[in-house]
Amino acid sequence: MDIYMFRKPNRRIFDLALEKAGLNPEEVWYIGDDYECDVKGDLNAGLFLV
Protein backbone atom coordinates (compact mmCIF):
# COMPACT_ATOMS: atom_id res chain seq x y z
CA MET A 1 0.00 0.00 0.00
CA ASP A 2 1.30 3.44 -0.95
CA ILE A 3 0.92 6.42 1.36
CA TYR A 4 1.09 9.97 0.01
CA MET A 5 1.33 13.23 1.88
CA PHE A 6 -0.83 15.35 -0.40
CA ARG A 7 -4.51 15.49 -1.31
CA LYS A 8 -6.93 17.31 -3.55
CA PRO A 9 -6.73 19.97 -4.93
CA ASN A 10 -2.96 19.35 -5.15
CA ARG A 11 -2.25 18.61 -8.79
CA ARG A 12 0.10 15.76 -7.86
CA ILE A 13 -2.76 13.53 -6.67
CA PHE A 14 -4.40 13.83 -10.10
CA ASP A 15 -1.10 13.26 -11.91
CA LEU A 16 -0.46 10.19 -9.78
CA ALA A 17 -3.91 8.76 -10.54
CA LEU A 18 -3.35 9.30 -14.28
CA GLU A 19 0.08 7.69 -14.08
CA LYS A 20 -1.25 4.63 -12.22
CA ALA A 21 -4.12 4.29 -14.74
CA GLY A 22 -1.79 4.77 -17.71
CA LEU A 23 -3.89 7.63 -19.07
CA ASN A 24 -3.31 11.16 -20.35
CA PRO A 25 -5.39 14.09 -19.03
CA GLU A 26 -7.20 14.52 -22.37
CA GLU A 27 -8.48 10.93 -22.11
CA VAL A 28 -10.24 11.49 -18.78
CA TRP A 29 -13.52 13.06 -17.76
CA TYR A 30 -13.63 13.98 -14.09
CA ILE A 31 -16.85 14.22 -12.11
CA GLY A 32 -16.67 16.16 -8.87
CA ASP A 33 -18.99 17.87 -6.43
CA ASP A 34 -16.72 20.17 -4.45
CA TYR A 35 -15.39 23.35 -6.03
CA GLU A 36 -12.23 23.68 -3.95
CA CYS A 37 -11.11 20.05 -4.11
CA ASP A 38 -12.55 18.78 -7.37
CA VAL A 39 -12.95 21.68 -9.78
CA LYS A 40 -9.71 23.50 -8.98
CA GLY A 41 -7.74 20.29 -8.79
CA ASP A 42 -8.91 18.74 -12.03
CA LEU A 43 -8.54 21.97 -13.99
CA ASN A 44 -4.95 22.32 -12.74
CA ALA A 45 -4.30 18.75 -13.92
CA GLY A 46 -5.80 19.40 -17.38
CA LEU A 47 -8.75 17.04 -16.98
CA PHE A 48 -12.16 17.58 -18.58
CA LEU A 49 -14.70 18.38 -15.86
CA VAL A 50 -18.19 16.91 -16.21
DSSP file (Angstrom, degrees, kcal/mol; ACC not computed):
  #  RESIDUE AA STRUCTURE BP1 BP2  ACC     N-H-->O    O-->H-N    N-H-->O    O-->H-N    TCO  KAPPA ALPHA  PHI   PSI    X-CA   Y-CA   Z-CA
    1    1 A M              0   0    0      0, 0.0     2,-0.3     0, 0.0     0, 0.0   0.000 360.0 360.0 360.0 133.3    0.0    0.0    0.0
    2    2 A D        -     0   0    0      2,-0.0     2,-0.4     0, 0.0     0, 0.0  -0.729 360.0-158.5 -93.8 142.8    1.3    3.4   -0.9
    3    3 A I        -     0   0    0     -2,-0.3     2,-0.4     2,-0.0     0, 0.0  -0.986   8.8-169.2-121.9 131.9    0.9    6.4    1.4
    4    4 A Y        -     0   0    0     -2,-0.4     9,-0.0     2,-0.1    -2,-0.0  -0.916  21.6-143.8-123.0 147.5    1.1   10.0    0.0
    5    5 A M  S    S+     0   0    0     -2,-0.4     2,-0.3     2,-0.0    -2,-0.0  -0.178  76.3  68.4-104.4  39.1    1.3   13.2    1.9
    6    6 A F        -     0   0    0      4,-0.1     2,-0.3     6,-0.0    -2,-0.1  -0.969  54.9-177.0-147.5 161.1   -0.8   15.3   -0.4
    7    7 A R    >   -     0   0    0     -2,-0.3     3,-2.4     1,-0.0     6,-0.2  -0.916  37.0 -20.7-150.4 174.5   -4.5   15.5   -1.3
    8    8 A K  T 3  S+     0   0    0      1,-0.3    30,-0.1    -2,-0.3    29,-0.1  -0.317 116.7  31.3 -59.1 141.6   -6.9   17.3   -3.6
    9    9 A P  T 3  S+     0   0    0      0, 0.0    -1,-0.3     0, 0.0    35,-0.1  -0.926  93.1 107.8 -92.6  14.9   -6.7   20.0   -4.9
   10   10 A N    X>  -     0   0    0     -3,-2.4     3,-1.3     1,-0.2     4,-0.7  -0.332  69.1-137.5 -55.2 126.1   -3.0   19.3   -5.1
   11   11 A R  H >> S+     0   0    0      1,-0.3     4,-2.4     2,-0.2     3,-0.6   0.810  96.1  70.8 -58.0 -31.1   -2.3   18.6   -8.8
   12   12 A R  H 3> S+     0   0    0      1,-0.3     4,-2.7     2,-0.2    -1,-0.3   0.831  91.7  56.9 -60.0 -33.9    0.1   15.8   -7.9
   13   13 A I  H <> S+     0   0    0     -3,-1.3     4,-1.7     2,-0.2    -1,-0.3   0.881 110.3  44.8 -66.4 -36.1   -2.8   13.5   -6.7
   14   14 A F  H <X S+     0   0    0     -4,-0.7     4,-2.3    -3,-0.6    -2,-0.2   0.910 113.4  50.0 -71.6 -43.0   -4.4   13.8  -10.1
   15   15 A D  H  X S+     0   0    0     -4,-2.4     4,-2.6     1,-0.2    -2,-0.2   0.904 110.6  50.6 -60.7 -41.6   -1.1   13.3  -11.9
   16   16 A L  H  X S+     0   0    0     -4,-2.7     4,-2.7    -5,-0.2    -1,-0.2   0.907 109.3  50.1 -63.9 -42.8   -0.5   10.2   -9.8
   17   17 A A  H  X S+     0   0    0     -4,-1.7     4,-1.9     2,-0.2    -2,-0.2   0.913 112.1  48.0 -62.5 -42.6   -3.9    8.8  -10.5
   18   18 A L  H  X>S+     0   0    0     -4,-2.3     5,-2.4     2,-0.2     4,-1.1   0.918 111.9  50.0 -62.9 -43.7   -3.3    9.3  -14.3
   19   19 A E  H  <5S+     0   0    0     -4,-2.6     3,-0.5     1,-0.2    -2,-0.2   0.925 111.3  47.6 -61.4 -46.0    0.1    7.7  -14.1
   20   20 A K  H  <5S+     0   0    0     -4,-2.7    -1,-0.2     1,-0.2    -2,-0.2   0.833 115.4  46.1 -65.5 -32.3   -1.3    4.6  -12.2
   21   21 A A  H  <5S-     0   0    0     -4,-1.9    -1,-0.2    -5,-0.2    -2,-0.2   0.608 108.5-125.6 -84.7 -12.3   -4.1    4.3  -14.7
   22   22 A G  T  <5 +     0   0    0     -4,-1.1     2,-0.3    -3,-0.5    -3,-0.2   0.856  65.5 131.1  70.4  35.5   -1.8    4.8  -17.7
   23   23 A L      < -     0   0    0     -5,-2.4    -1,-0.3    -6,-0.1    -2,-0.1  -0.821  54.6-130.3-121.2 158.5   -3.9    7.6  -19.1
   24   24 A N    >   -     0   0    0     -2,-0.3     3,-2.0    -3,-0.1     4,-0.3  -0.743  33.1-110.8 -99.5 154.2   -3.3   11.2  -20.3
   25   25 A P  G >  S+     0   0    0      0, 0.0     3,-1.7     0, 0.0    23,-0.5   0.854 116.4  59.1 -54.2 -37.6   -5.4   14.1  -19.0
   26   26 A E  G 3  S+     0   0    0      1,-0.3    21,-0.1    21,-0.1    20,-0.0   0.598 100.6  57.9 -71.4  -7.7   -7.2   14.5  -22.4
   27   27 A E  G <  S+     0   0    0     -3,-2.0     2,-0.4     2,-0.0    -1,-0.3   0.421  96.9  79.1 -95.1  -0.6   -8.5   10.9  -22.1
   28   28 A V    <   -     0   0    0     -3,-1.7    20,-1.7    -4,-0.3     2,-0.5  -0.899  56.3-161.5-120.8 136.9  -10.2   11.5  -18.8
   29   29 A W  E     -a   48   0A   0     -2,-0.4     2,-0.5    18,-0.2    20,-0.2  -0.962  19.7-154.0-108.2 130.4  -13.5   13.1  -17.8
   30   30 A Y  E     -a   49   0A   0     18,-3.3    20,-3.2    -2,-0.5     2,-0.5  -0.902   6.4-161.9-111.2 131.4  -13.6   14.0  -14.1
   31   31 A I        +     0   0    0     -2,-0.5     2,-0.3    18,-0.2    18,-0.1  -0.955  22.8 161.2-112.1 122.8  -16.9   14.2  -12.1
   32   32 A G        -     0   0    0     -2,-0.5     3,-0.1     1,-0.1    -2,-0.0  -0.917  33.5-162.0-138.6 164.3  -16.7   16.2   -8.9
   33   33 A D  S    S+     0   0    0     -2,-0.3     2,-0.5     1,-0.1    -1,-0.1   0.352  71.7  74.3-128.3   3.4  -19.0   17.9   -6.4
   34   34 A D     >> -     0   0    0      1,-0.2     4,-2.4     2,-0.0     5,-1.4  -0.975  62.0-153.7-124.6 122.5  -16.7   20.2   -4.4
   35   35 A Y  I  4>S+     0   0    0     -2,-0.5     5,-2.2     3,-0.2     6,-0.3   0.944  92.9  44.4 -60.1 -51.6  -15.4   23.3   -6.0
   36   36 A E  I  45S+     0   0    0      3,-0.2     5,-0.3     1,-0.2    -1,-0.2   0.928 126.5  27.7 -61.9 -48.5  -12.2   23.7   -4.0
   37   37 A C  I  45S+     0   0    0      3,-0.1     4,-0.4   -29,-0.1    -2,-0.2   0.916 132.9  26.8 -82.7 -44.9  -11.1   20.0   -4.1
   38   38 A D  I  X5S+     0   0    0     -4,-2.4     4,-2.5     3,-0.2     5,-0.3   0.941 122.7  40.2 -90.1 -52.4  -12.6   18.8   -7.4
   39   39 A V  I  ><S+     0   0    0     -5,-1.4     4,-2.1    -4,-0.2     5,-0.2   0.962 121.1  41.0 -67.6 -52.3  -13.0   21.7   -9.8
   40   40 A K  H  ><S+     0   0    0     -5,-2.2     4,-2.0    -6,-0.2    -1,-0.2   0.921 117.7  49.2 -61.9 -43.3   -9.7   23.5   -9.0
   41   41 A G  H  > S+     0   0    0     -4,-0.4     4,-1.3    -5,-0.3    -2,-0.2   0.927 112.7  44.0 -63.7 -47.5   -7.7   20.3   -8.8
   42   42 A D  H  X>S+     0   0    0     -4,-2.5     5,-2.6     1,-0.2     4,-0.5   0.868 112.3  52.5 -71.3 -33.9   -8.9   18.7  -12.0
   43   43 A L  H ><5S+     0   0    0     -4,-2.1     3,-1.0    -5,-0.3    -1,-0.2   0.906 108.2  51.6 -66.2 -39.7   -8.5   22.0  -14.0
   44   44 A N  H 3<5S+     0   0    0     -4,-2.0    -1,-0.2     1,-0.2    -2,-0.2   0.817 110.6  49.5 -63.2 -30.3   -5.0   22.3  -12.7
   45   45 A A  H 3<5S-     0   0    0     -4,-1.3    -1,-0.2    -5,-0.2    -2,-0.2   0.510 116.8-114.3 -87.8  -5.3   -4.3   18.8  -13.9
   46   46 A G  T <<5 +     0   0    0     -3,-1.0    -3,-0.2    -4,-0.5     2,-0.1   0.694  64.1 147.9  82.4  19.2   -5.8   19.4  -17.4
   47   47 A L      < -     0   0    0     -5,-2.6     2,-0.6    -6,-0.1    -1,-0.2  -0.477  53.8-110.9 -85.0 159.8   -8.8   17.0  -17.0
   48   48 A F  E     -a   29   0A   0    -20,-1.7   -18,-3.3   -23,-0.5     2,-0.4  -0.822  33.0-141.5 -90.5 117.8  -12.2   17.6  -18.6
   49   49 A L  E      a   30   0A   0     -2,-0.6   -18,-0.2   -20,-0.2   -20,-0.0  -0.664 360.0 360.0 -84.9 130.7  -14.7   18.4  -15.9
   50   50 A V              0   0    0    -20,-3.2   -19,-0.2    -2,-0.4    -1,-0.1   0.356 360.0 360.0-104.2 360.0  -18.2   16.9  -16.2
